[in-house]
Amino acid sequence: MRFASARVCLSAALLAVSAPRVAAQTAWSGLDAATQIRLAVQAAPREMREGAAVQGYDRSGAFVTLREGANDLLCMAPDPESTRFEVSCHHAGLEPFFARGRELAARGITGQDRVTTRWKEWEEGRLPIPYGSVAYVLTGTGFDAATGAIEDAYLRWVIYTPMATTASTGISEQPSTGGPWLMMAGTPGAHVMITPPNGGGR
């Protein structure tokens, strides 16, 4: 596989597992559906939050749909088993790619093996990665249970651009704070990262 040496992009949207799991030991374990929804949609642009679908976890820890959507955005509640607080939203066109990642992870296919499996399926035309589709990733140190406000919130953007290169886009591969840069250039997983300075992006 010619893409086997590419770096892996870390994202909770790619790491969520669909099967029931062991009880979590985090501050965001066992949240009710309403709280999960309130937290998840904060990753979305304000005008898109009300209509976004939301995925999260039921009482058994299974990954489920908490709310159906009315627009093309799908948001994900914080993973109760992750020690890092993170919520995210992505364009609905990316869901087959993310769902396939969850399926592979549930089968024990992780890391670079999962990356190259999905890239091969994209090359074969079996797994879409819509060019220009976006994911919003919002991290924090926790949240206020009374208000739902996320503490130390930090929002970054990922724009998927399969096979994009500096030559095809004019975007540098050099990591940049405050501006776009191209990660995994020349691979099916190529994407534009936009990472504002700490405290920005909301």
N, CA, C and O of each residue as an XYZ file, in Angstrom:
808
protein
N       0.852     -1.194      0.000
C       0.000      0.000      0.000
C       0.886      1.242      0.000
O       1.708      1.419      0.899
N       0.720      2.110     -1.014
C       1.656      3.209     -1.151
C       1.456      4.310     -0.123
O       2.294      5.204     -0.006
N       0.342      4.259      0.637
C       0.081      5.300      1.630
C       0.398      4.841      3.040
O       0.056      5.538      3.995
N       1.033      3.702      3.202
C       1.171      3.093      4.524
C       1.989      3.927      5.491
O       1.830      3.773      6.702
N       2.859      4.804      5.009
C       3.723      5.558      5.907
C       3.147      6.899      6.336
O       3.785      7.625      7.098
N       1.942      7.245      5.856
C       1.350      8.549      6.183
C       1.002      8.624      7.655
O       0.733      7.610      8.298
N       1.010      9.865      8.191
C       0.663     10.075      9.581
C      -0.826      9.867      9.818
O      -1.642     10.049      8.915
N      -1.167      9.484     11.036
C      -2.556      9.262     11.405
C      -3.110     10.527     12.038
O      -2.499     11.074     12.956
N      -4.251     11.000     11.566
C      -4.915     12.175     12.140
C      -5.800     11.735     13.296
O      -6.680     10.890     13.129
N      -5.559     12.318     14.483
C      -6.323     11.934     15.659
C      -7.611     12.732     15.707
O      -7.588     13.960     15.623
N      -8.724     12.049     15.841
C     -10.021     12.690     15.952
C     -10.976     11.761     16.655
O     -11.043     10.572     16.344
N     -11.711     12.298     17.600
C     -12.685     11.460     18.287
C     -13.737     10.950     17.330
O     -14.238      9.837     17.492
N     -14.093     11.778     16.297
C     -15.041     11.339     15.338
C     -14.619     10.100     14.641
O     -15.465      9.350     14.157
N     -13.249      9.831     14.562
C     -12.757      8.631     13.920
C     -12.550      7.485     14.887
O     -12.395      6.343     14.453
N     -12.542      7.751     16.183
C     -12.181      6.735     17.148
C     -13.369      6.135     17.886
O     -13.195      5.165     18.623
N     -14.586      6.685     17.712
C     -15.733      6.189     18.464
C     -16.042      4.746     18.090
O     -15.907      4.362     16.928
N     -16.452      3.954     19.057
C     -16.738      2.543     18.845
C     -18.223      2.306     19.008
O     -18.841      2.871     19.911
N     -18.817      1.472     18.143
C     -20.258      1.336     18.107
C     -20.803      0.282     19.060
O     -22.004      0.295     19.327
N     -19.999     -0.621     19.584
C     -20.498     -1.694     20.439
C     -20.585     -1.237     21.894
O     -19.891     -0.297     22.281
N     -21.436     -1.893     22.721
C     -21.479     -1.575     24.155
C     -20.107     -1.747     24.766
O     -19.349     -2.630     24.364
N     -19.776     -0.891     25.757
C     -18.425     -0.883     26.298
C     -18.441     -0.910     27.816
O     -19.494     -0.807     28.445
N     -17.273     -1.048     28.382
C     -17.138     -1.084     29.834
C     -17.497      0.282     30.421
O     -17.247      1.316     29.801
N     -18.082      0.280     31.613
C     -18.456      1.537     32.262
C     -17.275      2.474     32.369
O     -16.170      2.059     32.720
N     -17.509      3.745     32.065
C     -16.430      4.729     32.020
C     -16.129      5.279     33.402
O     -16.911      5.122     34.340
N     -14.979      5.926     33.506
C     -14.561      6.523     34.775
C     -14.224      7.994     34.576
O     -13.273      8.497     35.175
N     -14.985      8.682     33.752
C     -14.736     10.090     33.483
C     -15.867     10.942     34.029
O     -16.934     10.441     34.382
N     -15.608     12.243     34.092
C     -16.629     13.177     34.590
C     -17.810     13.256     33.641
O     -18.880     13.718     34.037
N     -17.645     12.814     32.389
C     -18.740     12.867     31.415
C     -19.307     11.473     31.168
O     -19.881     11.213     30.111
N     -19.148     10.584     32.132
C     -19.746      9.254     32.071
C     -21.200      9.311     32.527
O     -21.534     10.024     33.473
N     -22.072      8.546     31.840
C     -23.451      8.415     32.279
C     -24.312      9.641     32.103
O     -25.322      9.784     32.791
N     -23.945     10.525     31.205
C     -24.749     11.729     30.975
C     -26.070     11.366     30.308
O     -26.123     10.460     29.476
N     -27.133     12.073     30.673
C     -28.402     11.829     30.000
C     -28.346     12.382     28.584
O     -27.449     13.150     28.236
N     -29.324     11.978     27.772
C     -29.316     12.351     26.358
C     -29.366     13.858     26.166
O     -28.679     14.392     25.296
N     -30.166     14.550     26.965
C     -30.299     15.999     26.801
C     -28.975     16.710     27.034
O     -28.633     17.644     26.309
N     -28.228     16.270     28.043
C     -26.936     16.897     28.329
C     -25.937     16.587     27.226
O     -25.181     17.464     26.809
N     -25.927     15.355     26.754
C     -25.025     14.999     25.659
C     -25.304     15.842     24.415
O     -24.379     16.303     23.745
N     -26.572     16.036     24.119
C     -26.937     16.846     22.954
C     -26.486     18.288     23.140
O     -25.923     18.892     22.227
N     -26.732     18.833     24.320
C     -26.358     20.224     24.586
C     -24.859     20.438     24.444
O     -24.422     21.480     23.954
N     -24.067     19.452     24.872
C     -22.618     19.563     24.749
C     -22.166     19.369     23.299
O     -21.341     20.131     22.794
N     -22.707     18.352     22.639
C     -22.238     17.992     21.299
C     -22.410     19.115     20.293
O     -21.509     19.383     19.497
N     -23.570     19.779     20.322
C     -23.851     20.767     19.274
C     -23.021     22.030     19.416
O     -23.007     22.858     18.505
N     -22.328     22.198     20.534
C     -21.491     23.389     20.688
C     -20.312     23.404     19.719
O     -19.688     24.447     19.522
N     -20.000     22.259     19.113
C     -18.946     22.233     18.094
C     -19.421     22.811     16.767
O     -18.604     23.165     15.916
N     -20.724     22.909     16.587
C     -21.295     23.346     15.312
C     -21.411     24.863     15.236
O     -21.454     25.530     16.270
N     -21.460     25.420     14.023
C     -21.801     26.833     13.882
C     -23.166     27.085     14.533
O     -24.054     26.237     14.462
N     -23.326     28.223     15.151
C     -24.537     28.493     15.929
C     -25.816     28.306     15.121
O     -26.803     27.775     15.629
N     -25.798     28.745     13.857
C     -27.027     28.680     13.071
C     -27.379     27.257     12.641
O     -28.468     27.026     12.115
N     -26.474     26.299     12.856
C     -26.712     24.917     12.443
C     -26.977     23.984     13.632
O     -27.260     22.803     13.430
N     -26.892     24.486     14.847
C     -26.978     23.619     16.028
C     -28.359     22.995     16.202
O     -28.476     21.805     16.491
N     -29.391     23.792     16.028
C     -30.741     23.301     16.305
C     -31.126     22.145     15.390
O     -31.844     21.237     15.808
N     -30.658     22.171     14.151
C     -31.050     21.142     13.194
C     -30.079     19.984     13.067
O     -30.323     19.074     12.275
N     -28.993     19.984     13.814
C     -27.989     18.929     13.691
C     -28.454     17.629     14.341
O     -29.068     17.645     15.408
N     -28.161     16.516     13.697
C     -28.356     15.216     14.331
C     -27.263     15.039     15.382
O     -26.204     15.661     15.294
N     -27.523     14.192     16.374
C     -26.540     13.987     17.443
C     -26.398     12.497     17.742
O     -27.386     11.776     17.879
N     -25.154     12.057     17.839
C     -24.832     10.702     18.255
C     -24.175     10.740     19.629
O     -23.468     11.690     19.963
N     -24.414      9.703     20.418
C     -23.823      9.645     21.746
C     -23.942      8.252     22.319
O     -23.814      7.270     21.587
N     -24.184      8.146     23.611
C     -24.116      6.855     24.302
C     -25.338      6.641     25.179
O     -25.794      7.557     25.864
N     -25.871      5.407     25.151
C     -26.976      5.091     26.040
C     -26.435      4.606     27.381
O     -25.224      4.616     27.600
N     -27.315      4.186     28.269
C     -26.908      3.813     29.627
C     -25.980      2.595     29.641
O     -25.201      2.423     30.579
N     -26.056      1.753     28.613
C     -25.184      0.579     28.558
C     -23.812      0.907     27.978
O     -22.905      0.074     27.997
N     -23.668      2.127     27.462
C     -22.415      2.523     26.823
C     -22.404      2.317     25.333
O     -21.391      2.577     24.683
N     -23.524      1.850     24.760
C     -23.597      1.647     23.308
C     -23.664      2.988     22.583
O     -24.278      3.939     23.067
N     -23.031      3.049     21.428
C     -23.026      4.255     20.598
C     -24.328      4.290     19.813
O     -24.606      3.373     19.040
N     -25.134      5.338     19.999
C     -26.475      5.400     19.427
C     -26.765      6.796     18.877
O     -26.034      7.750     19.144
N     -27.845      6.894     18.107
C     -28.355      8.200     17.674
C     -29.250      8.747     18.775
O     -30.240      8.122     19.155
N     -28.893      9.914     19.281
C     -29.668     10.553     20.348
C     -30.751     11.466     19.795
O     -31.795     11.648     20.421
N     -30.501     12.044     18.616
C     -31.467     12.967     18.024
C     -31.323     12.936     16.513
O     -30.211     13.016     15.992
N     -32.430     12.822     15.811
C     -32.416     12.918     14.358
C     -32.207     14.376     13.948
O     -32.529     15.289     14.707
N     -31.673     14.590     12.756
C     -31.353     15.938     12.324
C     -32.263     16.465     11.227
O     -32.997     15.717     10.581
N     -32.190     17.782     11.039
C     -32.962     18.447      9.992
C     -32.059     19.176      9.008
O     -32.544     19.836      8.089
N     -30.729     19.057      9.199
C     -29.793     19.637      8.233
C     -28.719     18.602      7.916
O     -28.904     17.418      8.199
N     -27.623     19.020      7.344
C     -26.595     18.081      6.890
C     -25.434     17.956      7.855
O     -24.338     17.567      7.451
N     -25.650     18.277      9.131
C     -24.579     18.197     10.112
C     -24.907     17.123     11.146
O     -26.056     16.970     11.560
N     -23.880     16.383     11.556
C     -24.028     15.317     12.543
C     -23.005     15.552     13.647
O     -21.809     15.646     13.372
N     -23.462     15.648     14.893
C     -22.581     15.956     16.019
C     -22.427     14.750     16.933
O     -23.314     13.900     17.018
N     -21.286     14.688     17.615
C     -20.966     13.558     18.472
C     -20.700     14.028     19.891
O     -19.923     14.957     20.110
N     -21.354     13.379     20.864
C     -21.190     13.685     22.279
C     -19.825     13.203     22.766
O     -19.173     12.418     22.078
N     -19.378     13.659     23.944
C     -18.077     13.229     24.446
C     -18.040     11.737     24.750
O     -18.993     11.173     25.288
N     -16.929     11.114     24.398
C     -16.719      9.687     24.639
C     -16.490      9.472     26.129
O     -15.514      9.996     26.666
N     -17.345      8.725     26.819
C     -17.185      8.558     28.267
C     -15.933      7.794     28.673
O     -15.529      7.836     29.835
N     -15.315      7.093     27.719
C     -14.113      6.336     28.040
C     -12.826      7.093     27.726
O     -11.733      6.619     28.033
N     -12.954      8.253     27.124
C     -11.773      9.037     26.803
C     -11.429      9.967     27.964
O     -12.318     10.575     28.561
N     -10.161     10.075     28.277
C      -9.741     10.990     29.341
C      -9.707     12.430     28.849
O      -9.524     13.353     29.643
N      -9.879     12.627     27.557
C      -9.882     13.971     26.971
C     -11.305     14.359     26.623
O     -12.003     13.608     25.941
N     -11.748     15.529     27.083
C     -13.084     15.998     26.747
C     -13.073     16.546     25.329
O     -12.318     17.464     25.009
N     -13.924     15.967     24.479
C     -13.989     16.396     23.089
C     -15.367     16.111     22.532
O     -15.911     15.025     22.732
N     -15.938     17.087     21.828
C     -17.146     16.898     21.035
C     -16.825     17.333     19.618
O     -15.878     18.086     19.393
N     -17.614     16.859     18.657
C     -17.317     17.202     17.272
C     -18.586     17.153     16.436
O     -19.587     16.553     16.830
N     -18.528     17.788     15.287
C     -19.608     17.725     14.306
C     -18.976     17.536     12.933
O     -17.880     18.034     12.680
N     -19.653     16.826     12.055
C     -19.133     16.653     10.702
C     -20.281     16.633      9.700
O     -21.432     16.376     10.051
N     -19.942     16.908      8.459
C     -20.929     16.880      7.391
C     -21.446     15.456      7.227
O     -20.691     14.492      7.353
N     -22.737     15.334      6.945
C     -23.357     14.015      6.832
C     -22.689     13.142      5.767
O     -22.701     11.916      5.869
N     -22.106     13.778      4.748
C     -21.441     13.008      3.702
C     -20.223     12.243      4.189
O     -19.774     11.303      3.533
N     -19.679     12.647      5.351
C     -18.528     11.961      5.927
C     -18.920     10.787      6.813
O     -18.059     10.000      7.205
N     -20.204     10.656      7.135
C     -20.609      9.633      8.085
C     -20.264      8.211      7.641
O     -19.853      7.421      8.490
N     -20.406      7.831      6.361
C     -19.985      6.476      5.990
C     -18.505      6.216      6.294
O     -18.136      5.114      6.698
N     -17.671      7.224      6.100
C     -16.240      7.083      6.389
C     -16.015      6.895      7.893
O     -15.250      6.024      8.306
N     -16.690      7.721      8.710
C     -16.539      7.608     10.155
C     -17.164      6.314     10.680
O     -16.596      5.660     11.555
N     -18.333      5.944     10.146
C     -18.994      4.716     10.584
C     -18.135      3.495     10.269
O     -18.071      2.551     11.056
N     -17.488      3.522      9.135
C     -16.590      2.415      8.776
C     -15.424      2.347      9.760
O     -14.980      1.256     10.120
N     -14.933      3.491     10.190
C     -13.871      3.516     11.186
C     -14.312      2.888     12.493
O     -13.551      2.147     13.114
N     -15.538      3.178     12.919
C     -16.057      2.589     14.148
C     -16.224      1.076     13.996
O     -15.927      0.312     14.914
N     -16.699      0.662     12.832
C     -16.891     -0.765     12.581
C     -15.558     -1.514     12.644
O     -15.463     -2.576     13.258
N     -14.540     -0.955     12.007
C     -13.229     -1.596     12.020
C     -12.654     -1.638     13.430
O     -12.081     -2.647     13.839
N     -12.806     -0.547     14.171
C     -12.294     -0.508     15.537
C     -12.970     -1.553     16.409
O     -12.319     -2.188     17.239
N     -14.286     -1.738     16.223
C     -15.013     -2.733     17.000
C     -14.526     -4.146     16.690
O     -14.667     -5.052     17.512
N     -13.952     -4.330     15.498
C     -13.398     -5.633     15.112
C     -11.930     -5.774     15.496
O     -11.294     -6.784     15.194
N     -11.397     -4.747     16.169
C     -10.012     -4.803     16.605
C      -9.015     -4.325     15.570
O      -7.809     -4.502     15.743
N      -9.500     -3.721     14.495
C      -8.616     -3.183     13.447
C      -8.413     -1.706     13.758
O      -9.324     -0.900     13.567
N      -7.243     -1.350     14.228
C      -6.980      0.002     14.700
C      -5.695      0.550     14.091
O      -5.035     -0.122     13.299
N      -5.346      1.780     14.470
C      -4.087      2.383     14.053
C      -3.945      2.461     12.544
O      -4.913      2.723     11.831
N      -2.737      2.233     12.068
C      -2.457      2.361     10.647
C      -3.212      1.338      9.809
O      -3.524      1.607      8.649
N      -3.510      0.171     10.373
C      -4.281     -0.825      9.628
C      -5.669     -0.301      9.288
O      -6.174     -0.538      8.190
N      -6.286      0.409     10.224
C      -7.600      0.973      9.957
C      -7.513      2.085      8.928
O      -8.371      2.203      8.054
N      -6.473      2.898      9.036
C      -6.274      3.980      8.067
C      -6.149      3.426      6.658
O      -6.863      3.862      5.754
N      -5.249      2.471      6.461
C      -5.003      1.961      5.113
C      -6.180      1.163      4.578
O      -6.403      1.140      3.368
N      -6.942      0.506      5.450
C      -8.140     -0.212      5.001
C      -9.140      0.746      4.395
O      -9.677      0.489      3.317
N      -9.396      1.845      5.077
C     -10.375      2.809      4.551
C      -9.861      3.516      3.313
O     -10.634      3.793      2.396
N      -8.579      3.810      3.271
C      -8.034      4.446      2.080
C      -8.141      3.530      0.871
O      -8.453      3.986     -0.229
N      -7.886      2.249      1.064
C      -8.007      1.286     -0.034
C      -9.452      1.227     -0.517
O      -9.706      1.164     -1.720
N     -10.394      1.249      0.414
C     -11.806      1.209      0.037
C     -12.205      2.489     -0.698
O     -13.045      2.447     -1.598
N     -11.613      3.622     -0.325
C     -11.864      4.862     -1.065
C     -11.332      4.737     -2.494
O     -12.018      5.103     -3.449
N     -10.120      4.224     -2.637
C      -9.522      4.070     -3.959
C     -10.353      3.161     -4.855
O     -10.404      3.346     -6.071
N     -11.003      2.176     -4.239
C     -11.828      1.229     -4.990
C     -13.238      1.760     -5.243
O     -14.059      1.083     -5.863
N     -13.516      2.978     -4.759
C     -14.822      3.583     -4.980
C     -15.911      3.065     -4.069
O     -17.095      3.267     -4.337
N     -15.521      2.394     -2.984
C     -16.501      1.795     -2.082
C     -16.779      2.628     -0.834
O     -17.707      2.322     -0.085
N     -15.990      3.671     -0.600
C     -16.144      4.462      0.614
C     -15.948      5.941      0.285
O     -14.840      6.346     -0.067
N     -16.992      6.748      0.390
C     -16.856      8.159      0.000
C     -16.140      8.996      1.053
O     -16.293      8.787      2.256
N     -15.353      9.951      0.559
C     -14.804     11.023      1.388
C     -15.062     12.295      0.585
O     -14.213     12.690     -0.215
N     -16.197     12.940      0.772
C     -16.556     14.077     -0.084
C     -15.534     15.208     -0.002
O     -15.185     15.666      1.087
N     -15.067     15.645     -1.145
C     -14.071     16.717     -1.214
C     -14.692     18.017     -0.705
O     -15.757     18.432     -1.162
N     -14.013     18.646      0.241
C     -14.477     19.911      0.787
C     -15.405     19.771      1.975
O     -15.849     20.779      2.525
N     -15.713     18.546      2.391
C     -16.578     18.352      3.559
C     -15.796     18.644      4.835
O     -14.575     18.493      4.878
N     -16.516     19.064      5.869
C     -15.851     19.621      7.044
C     -16.191     18.855      8.311
O     -17.272     18.281      8.440
N     -15.243     18.859      9.242
C     -15.483     18.408     10.615
C     -15.042     19.519     11.549
O     -14.002     20.145     11.341
N     -15.848     19.761     12.588
C     -15.535     20.741     13.622
C     -15.194     19.957     14.891
O     -15.968     19.098     15.314
N     -14.052     20.243     15.494
C     -13.612     19.500     16.680
C     -13.408     20.487     17.826
O     -12.591     21.403     17.737
N     -14.165     20.284     18.903
C     -14.137     21.185     20.048
C     -13.650     20.423     21.278
O     -14.278     19.452     21.700
N     -12.534     20.864     21.851
C     -11.990     20.237     23.048
C     -12.114     21.193     24.230
O     -12.380     22.383     24.059
N     -11.916     20.655     25.423
C     -11.968     21.457     26.630
C     -11.434     20.663     27.800
O     -11.035     19.509     27.643
N     -11.425     21.274     28.976
C     -10.964     20.590     30.172
C     -12.127     20.013     30.969
O     -11.915     19.330     31.971
N     -13.349     20.283     30.531
C     -14.535     19.803     31.208
C     -15.703     20.710     30.901
O     -15.665     21.464     29.929
N     -16.747     20.647     31.721
C     -17.917     21.486     31.478
C     -18.632     21.752     32.790
O     -18.476     21.020     33.767
N     -19.421     22.818     32.787
C     -20.238     23.183     33.932
C     -21.558     22.412     33.836
O     -22.330     22.611     32.898
N     -21.811     21.536     34.808
C     -22.997     20.691     34.746
C     -24.284     21.500     34.774
O     -25.289     21.078     34.200
N     -24.272     22.649     35.428
C     -25.485     23.457     35.560
C     -25.831     24.202     34.274
O     -27.003     24.316     33.914
N     -24.813     24.707     33.585
C     -25.050     25.535     32.402
C     -24.720     24.836     31.087
O     -25.204     25.238     30.029
N     -23.894     23.788     31.150
C     -23.445     23.130     29.935
C     -22.282     23.827     29.262
O     -21.814     23.379     28.215
N     -21.803     24.925     29.848
C     -20.682     25.658     29.257
C     -19.412     24.810     29.312
O     -19.075     24.248     30.354
N     -18.720     24.724     28.192
C     -17.487     23.949     28.113
C     -16.321     24.807     28.579
O     -16.147     25.937     28.123
N     -15.530     24.266     29.485
C     -14.415     25.007     30.078
C     -13.182     24.931     29.172
O     -12.858     23.873     28.632
N     -12.499     26.078     29.014
C     -11.295     26.167     28.181
C     -11.565     25.639     26.775
O     -10.764     24.884     26.223
N     -12.692     26.037     26.203
C     -13.101     25.538     24.894
C     -12.122     25.957     23.802
O     -11.670     27.101     23.757
N     -11.805     25.010     22.923
C     -10.897     25.262     21.807
C     -11.437     24.552     20.568
O     -11.544     23.326     20.544
N     -11.769     25.319     19.555
C     -12.376     24.786     18.338
C     -11.384     24.813     17.178
O     -10.721     25.821     16.933
N     -11.296     23.687     16.470
C     -10.483     23.647     15.252
C     -11.308     23.027     14.121
O     -12.321     22.373     14.368
N     -10.863     23.240     12.881
C     -11.596     22.797     11.706
C     -10.750     21.826     10.892
O      -9.534     21.983     10.786
N     -11.407     20.819     10.316
C     -10.766     19.855      9.426
C     -11.588     19.814      8.146
O     -12.776     19.492      8.185
N     -10.976     20.135      7.021
C     -11.670     20.136      5.735
C     -11.054     19.045      4.869
O      -9.874     19.115      4.524
N     -11.846     18.043      4.519
C     -11.338     16.862      3.812
C     -11.155     17.156      2.319
O     -12.061     17.644      1.643
N      -9.963     16.844      1.836
C      -9.584     17.148      0.448
C      -8.776     15.973     -0.113
O      -7.568     16.112     -0.307
N      -9.399     14.828     -0.379
C      -8.657     13.643     -0.812
C      -7.695     13.920     -1.973
O      -8.065     14.524     -2.980
N      -6.455     13.461     -1.803
C      -5.376     13.533     -2.797
C      -4.831     14.937     -3.008
O      -3.993     15.142     -3.887
N      -5.282     15.900     -2.229
C      -4.804     17.274     -2.401
C      -3.318     17.385     -2.070
O      -2.810     16.673     -1.205
N      -2.638     18.272     -2.758
C      -1.231     18.566     -2.523
C      -1.036     20.079     -2.495
O      -1.945     20.843     -2.821
N       0.144     20.490     -2.107
C       0.459     21.919     -2.175
C       0.344     22.418     -3.607
O      -0.135     23.526     -3.848
N       0.787     21.595     -4.564
C       0.723     21.993     -5.967
C      -0.712     22.169     -6.454
O      -0.988     23.047     -7.272
N      -1.629     21.333     -5.952
C      -3.014     21.410     -6.436
C      -3.856     22.444     -5.697
O      -4.910     22.851     -6.185
N      -3.395     22.872     -4.518
C      -4.204     23.794     -3.717
C      -3.523     25.112     -3.383
O      -4.198     26.103     -3.107
N      -2.196     25.137     -3.404
C      -1.466     26.310     -2.955
C      -1.377     26.417     -1.451
O      -0.961     27.452     -0.930
N      -1.765     25.356     -0.730
C      -1.748     25.350      0.728
C      -0.484     24.652      1.221
O      -0.160     23.557      0.762
N       0.215     25.269      2.135
C       1.462     24.717      2.651
C       1.204     23.480      3.509
O       0.149     23.350      4.130
N       2.181     22.576      3.535
C       2.137     21.422      4.428
C       2.760     21.734      5.782
O       2.759     20.887      6.676
N       3.285     22.926      5.937
C       3.907     23.306      7.208
C       2.831     23.646      8.230
O       2.017     24.536      7.981
N       2.802     22.958      9.384
C       1.798     23.285     10.403
C       1.810     24.755     10.757
O       2.868     25.364     10.912
N       0.612     25.322     10.885
C       0.477     26.756     11.121
C      -0.615     27.011     12.143
O      -1.686     26.408     12.068
N      -0.364     27.890     13.089
C      -1.388     28.316     14.041
C      -2.031     29.596     13.535
O      -1.354     30.600     13.315
N      -3.323     29.552     13.355
C      -4.041     30.723     12.896
C      -4.331     30.734     11.415
O      -5.024     31.628     10.928
N      -3.813     29.753     10.683
C      -4.041     29.687      9.248
C      -4.156     28.254      8.786
O      -3.855     27.338      9.552
N      -4.587     28.029      7.541
C      -4.753     26.663      7.040
C      -3.421     26.021      6.681
O      -2.488     26.698      6.248
N      -3.344     24.707      6.866
C      -2.206     23.936      6.381
C      -2.693     22.550      5.991
O      -3.728     22.088      6.472
N      -1.949     21.897      5.126
C      -2.383     20.643      4.516
C      -1.692     19.459      5.187
O      -0.464     19.393      5.247
N      -2.497     18.531      5.687
C      -1.984     17.336      6.352
C      -2.260     16.106      5.493
O      -3.290     16.031      4.823
N      -1.347     15.148      5.513
C      -1.460     13.906      4.741
C      -1.578     14.184      3.249
O      -2.311     13.496      2.539
N      -0.866     15.180      2.783
C      -0.948     15.588      1.378
C      -0.690     14.404      0.443
O       0.170     13.564      0.705
N      -1.458     14.359     -0.658
C      -1.260     13.344     -1.673
C      -1.839     11.986     -1.338
O      -1.566     11.015     -2.044
N      -2.631     11.887     -0.277
C      -3.258     10.625      0.107
C      -4.781     10.785      0.113
O      -5.278     11.910      0.080
N      -5.528      9.674      0.156
C      -6.984      9.787      0.277
C      -7.414     10.520      1.541
O      -8.505     11.087      1.594
N      -6.556     10.508      2.559
C      -6.878     11.184      3.813
C      -6.417     12.624      3.891
O      -6.461     13.218      4.969
N      -5.981     13.200      2.802
C      -5.518     14.591      2.819
C      -6.621     15.511      3.336
O      -7.789     15.371      2.975
N      -6.220     16.459      4.196
C      -7.205     17.392      4.732
C      -6.527     18.695      5.136
O      -5.350     18.722      5.497
N      -7.295     19.760      5.067
C      -6.831     21.077      5.486
C      -7.148     21.240      6.964
O      -8.291     21.066      7.387
N      -6.121     21.578      7.749
C      -6.293     21.852      9.170
C      -6.317     23.377      9.386
O      -5.530     24.112      8.790
N      -7.218     23.824     10.232
C      -7.231     25.223     10.658
C      -7.266     25.228     12.170
O      -8.266     24.852     12.783
N      -6.167     25.658     12.767
C      -6.013     25.602     14.224
C      -5.735     27.012     14.752
O      -4.609     27.500     14.658
N      -6.753     27.663     15.302
C      -6.555     29.027     15.805
C      -5.707     29.038     17.047
O      -5.516     27.993     17.668
N      -5.188     30.198     17.433
C      -4.467     30.293     18.705
C      -5.380     29.870     19.855
O      -6.603     29.932     19.730
N      -4.802     29.447     20.954
C      -5.597     29.034     22.112
C      -6.575     30.123     22.501
O      -6.221     31.297     22.616
N      -7.819     29.702     22.700
C      -8.847     30.654     23.086
C      -9.620     31.208     21.911
O     -10.606     31.919     22.102
N      -9.185     30.891     20.678
C      -9.880     31.420     19.502
C     -10.835     30.414     18.919
O     -10.965     29.298     19.421
N     -11.506     30.814     17.852
C     -12.309     29.900     17.066
C     -13.738     29.706     17.502
O     -14.478     28.988     16.829
N     -14.173     30.318     18.608
C     -15.559     30.128     19.029
C     -16.425     31.286     18.535
O     -17.629     31.309     18.790
